[in-house]
């Protein structure tokens, strides 16, 4: 079981621009839970910020920067990551998503690509 605390803040900077900032701490546990996860306990501190710009009603683009830090190397140490992406609304509550991402430090991917679909089940 993991126990954590997170704080999230969202600010409308412009009619088309939204800034999100979050921070938190996983107080007991780790970021990889479950049968194949790391069993050692320890605190992981996280923070991130993102800026999303609505280019049109159907197209959004944005970027984010994230940081995770742990004093224990067995909890993957520290990671700094970035991501630039966009999504296109194909119908109400459904988007096609694509991004390029990367990072620094040992626990971060050097570079990657994500392609997917988001569906709001409300």
C-alpha positions as CSV (number, residue, x, y, z in Angstrom):
1,X,0.0,0.0,0.0
2,X,1.3,3.5,-0.9
3,X,0.5,6.7,1.0
4,X,1.0,10.0,-0.6
5,X,0.0,13.7,-0.6
6,X,-0.3,15.8,-3.8
7,X,-1.3,19.4,-4.4
8,X,-2.4,20.6,-7.8
9,X,-3.1,24.2,-9.0
10,X,-4.5,25.2,-12.4
11,X,-4.4,28.8,-13.7
12,X,-6.0,30.2,-16.9
13,X,-3.3,32.6,-18.3
14,X,-5.2,33.5,-21.4
15,X,-8.5,32.4,-23.1
16,X,-6.4,29.7,-24.9
17,X,-3.6,29.0,-22.4
18,X,-3.7,26.9,-19.2
19,X,-0.9,26.5,-16.7
20,X,-0.9,23.5,-14.3
21,X,1.5,23.1,-11.4
22,X,1.7,20.1,-9.0
23,X,3.8,18.8,-6.2
24,X,3.7,16.0,-3.8
25,X,5.3,13.3,-1.8
26,X,4.9,9.5,-1.8
27,X,5.4,9.1,1.9
28,X,5.4,5.3,2.3
29,X,5.8,3.0,-0.7
30,X,7.3,3.7,-4.1
31,X,6.3,4.4,-7.7
32,X,6.3,0.8,-8.8
33,X,3.7,-1.1,-6.7
34,X,2.4,-4.6,-7.1
35,X,3.7,-8.1,-7.5
36,X,6.6,-7.1,-9.7
37,X,7.3,-3.7,-8.0
38,X,10.1,-2.7,-5.7
39,X,9.2,-3.8,-2.2
40,X,11.4,-1.3,-0.3
41,X,9.7,1.6,1.5
42,X,10.9,5.2,1.0
43,X,9.8,8.8,0.3
44,X,9.7,10.0,-3.3
45,X,9.2,13.8,-3.8
46,X,7.6,14.9,-7.1
47,X,6.8,18.1,-8.9
48,X,5.7,19.1,-12.3
49,X,4.4,22.0,-14.4
50,X,2.7,22.0,-17.8
51,X,1.4,24.7,-20.2
52,X,-1.3,23.8,-22.7
53,X,-2.3,26.1,-25.6
54,X,-5.6,25.6,-27.5
55,X,-4.7,26.2,-31.1
56,X,-8.3,25.6,-32.3
57,X,-11.4,24.1,-30.7
58,X,-10.2,20.6,-31.7
59,X,-6.4,20.9,-31.4
60,X,-4.3,21.5,-28.3
61,X,-0.5,21.5,-27.9
62,X,1.6,21.8,-24.8
63,X,4.7,20.9,-22.9
64,X,5.6,19.8,-19.4
65,X,8.6,19.4,-17.1
66,X,8.6,16.9,-14.2
67,X,11.0,16.0,-11.4
68,X,11.1,13.0,-9.1
69,X,13.6,12.7,-6.3
70,X,14.4,9.9,-3.8
71,X,17.3,9.6,-1.5
72,X,17.4,5.8,-1.9
73,X,18.9,4.6,-5.1
74,X,16.8,1.4,-5.0
75,X,13.7,3.6,-5.5
76,X,15.2,4.6,-8.9
77,X,17.0,7.7,-7.6
78,X,16.1,11.0,-9.3
79,X,14.5,11.7,-12.6
80,X,14.0,14.9,-14.6
81,X,11.7,14.7,-17.7
82,X,10.2,16.8,-20.4
83,X,7.4,16.1,-22.8
84,X,6.0,18.1,-25.8
85,X,2.8,16.9,-27.4
86,X,-0.6,17.6,-29.0
87,X,-4.0,16.1,-29.2
88,X,-6.8,16.3,-31.7
89,X,-10.5,15.9,-30.7
90,X,-12.1,13.3,-33.0
91,X,-15.5,13.6,-31.2
92,X,-16.8,14.8,-27.9
93,X,-14.8,13.2,-25.1
94,X,-12.3,11.4,-27.4
95,X,-8.8,12.6,-28.6
96,X,-5.9,11.2,-30.5
97,X,-2.7,12.0,-28.7
98,X,1.0,12.1,-29.7
99,X,4.1,13.4,-28.0
100,X,7.9,13.2,-27.9
101,X,9.6,13.0,-24.5
102,X,13.0,12.7,-22.8
103,X,14.9,13.3,-19.7
104,X,18.1,13.4,-17.7
105,X,19.6,11.3,-14.9
106,X,19.6,7.5,-14.6
107,X,15.9,7.0,-13.9
108,X,14.7,9.0,-17.0
109,X,14.2,7.8,-20.5
110,X,16.7,9.5,-22.8
111,X,14.1,10.0,-25.6
112,X,10.8,8.4,-26.6
113,X,7.6,8.8,-28.5
114,X,4.0,8.2,-27.3
115,X,1.0,7.8,-29.5
116,X,-2.4,7.0,-28.0
117,X,-6.1,7.8,-27.6
118,X,-7.9,9.3,-24.6
119,X,-11.5,8.5,-23.9
120,X,-13.6,10.3,-21.3
121,X,-16.0,7.6,-19.9
122,X,-18.4,10.0,-18.2
